[in-house]
Amino acid sequence: MSISVILNAASAAQASMAEVANQGAVATTKVTEPSQMAAAASMLGGLILVLLLIFVLAYLLRRFNLVPTNHSVLKTLAVTSLGQKERLVLVQVGEQQYLLGVSGQQVNLIDKLAEPIEIESTSFAEKLRQAKLKQ
């Protein structure tokens, strides 16, 4: 009789341990679901932030003409803003230079320069070196 009591107690202990394990698994499942959602939201937020940064940098590069192109016949040497939509533009075509007035509606030739203006172009590395020397 003592063996049957021990076996009953062991099976009852196993049943209660299985029940506790099931409750722990349910609790673990409930805990991991929000953390998975938080991880997914964090990853999605990071992806959106990186894509936004790429688009902003591409816009700035295009807007401020930070990528020089020296392969074309037509070169923009200098641009000066006169207002919101008005600019003075110095353009070189071959060896000839033109001063243009550009507005939102039209482009006017202001002057065809007899003598070309030499504009000193410095590289980014040179500008960075000069900025470090000023500090």
C-alpha positions in Angstrom: 0.0 0.0 0.0 2.8 2.4 0.6 4.0 1.9 -2.9 0.6 2.9 -4.4 0.6 6.0 -2.1 4.1 7.0 -3.3 3.0 6.4 -7.0 -0.1 8.5 -6.5 1.9 11.3 -4.8 4.5 11.2 -7.6 1.8 11.3 -10.4 0.1 14.2 -8.5 3.4 16.0 -8.3 4.1 15.4 -12.0 0.6 16.7 -12.8 1.1 19.8 -10.7 4.5 20.4 -12.2 3.1 20.0 -15.8 0.4 22.5 -14.9 3.0 25.0 -13.5 5.1 24.5 -16.7 2.0 25.2 -18.9 1.2 28.3 -17.0 4.9 29.4 -17.2 4.8 28.7 -21.0 1.6 30.8 -21.3 3.3 33.6 -19.2 6.4 33.3 -21.3 4.4 33.5 -24.5 2.6 36.6 -23.3 5.9 38.2 -22.3 7.6 37.4 -25.6 4.8 38.6 -27.8 5.1 42.3 -26.7 8.8 42.2 -26.9 8.7 40.8 -30.4 6.3 43.6 -31.4 8.6 46.1 -29.8 11.6 44.7 -31.6 9.6 44.8 -34.9 8.5 48.4 -34.3 12.0 49.4 -33.4 13.4 47.8 -36.5 10.7 49.5 -38.7 11.4 52.8 -37.1 15.1 52.5 -37.7 14.5 51.5 -41.4 12.3 54.6 -41.9 14.9 56.8 -40.2 17.7 55.5 -42.5 15.5 55.9 -45.6 14.6 59.4 -44.6 18.2 60.3 -44.1 19.2 59.0 -47.5 16.4 61.0 -49.2 17.4 64.2 -47.3 21.1 63.8 -48.2 20.2 63.2 -51.9 18.0 66.3 -51.9 20.8 68.4 -50.3 23.4 67.1 -52.8 21.1 68.0 -55.7 20.0 71.3 -54.2 23.4 72.7 -53.4 25.2 71.1 -56.4 27.7 69.4 -54.1 28.7 66.8 -56.7 30.8 68.6 -59.4 30.6 67.4 -62.9 33.5 68.3 -65.2 32.6 66.1 -68.2 30.1 68.4 -69.9 30.8 71.3 -72.3 28.4 73.6 -70.4 29.8 74.5 -67.0 28.2 76.6 -64.2 31.1 78.5 -62.7 29.2 80.6 -60.1 25.7 81.2 -58.9 24.5 84.1 -56.8 21.0 84.3 -55.4 19.3 87.7 -55.7 15.9 86.7 -54.3 13.7 83.8 -53.8 13.6 82.7 -57.4 16.1 85.1 -59.0 19.8 84.3 -59.6 22.9 85.5 -61.4 24.7 82.6 -63.1 28.1 82.6 -64.7 28.2 79.9 -67.3 31.1 78.8 -69.5 30.6 77.2 -72.9 33.9 76.0 -74.3 36.2 79.0 -73.8 33.4 81.7 -73.8 31.7 82.9 -70.5 28.2 84.3 -70.2 26.5 86.1 -67.3 22.9 85.1 -67.2 19.9 86.4 -65.2 17.6 83.6 -64.2 14.1 84.0 -62.8 11.2 81.7 -62.3 9.8 82.5 -65.8 12.8 83.3 -68.0 16.6 83.4 -68.6 18.2 86.6 -69.8 21.7 87.1 -71.2 23.2 90.0 -69.3 26.7 90.0 -70.7 29.0 88.0 -73.0 32.3 88.4 -71.2 35.2 89.5 -73.4 37.8 88.2 -70.9 37.1 85.0 -69.0 37.0 85.2 -65.3 39.3 82.8 -63.5 37.6 81.2 -60.6 39.8 79.4 -58.1 38.3 76.0 -57.5 39.4 74.2 -54.4 38.7 70.7 -53.5 36.8 69.6 -50.4 40.1 68.3 -48.9 41.6 71.8 -49.3 38.6 73.5 -47.7 38.7 71.1 -44.8 42.4 71.8 -44.3 41.8 75.5 -44.3 39.0 75.1 -41.8 41.3 73.1 -39.5 44.0 75.8 -39.7 41.5 78.5 -38.7 40.6 76.7 -35.5 
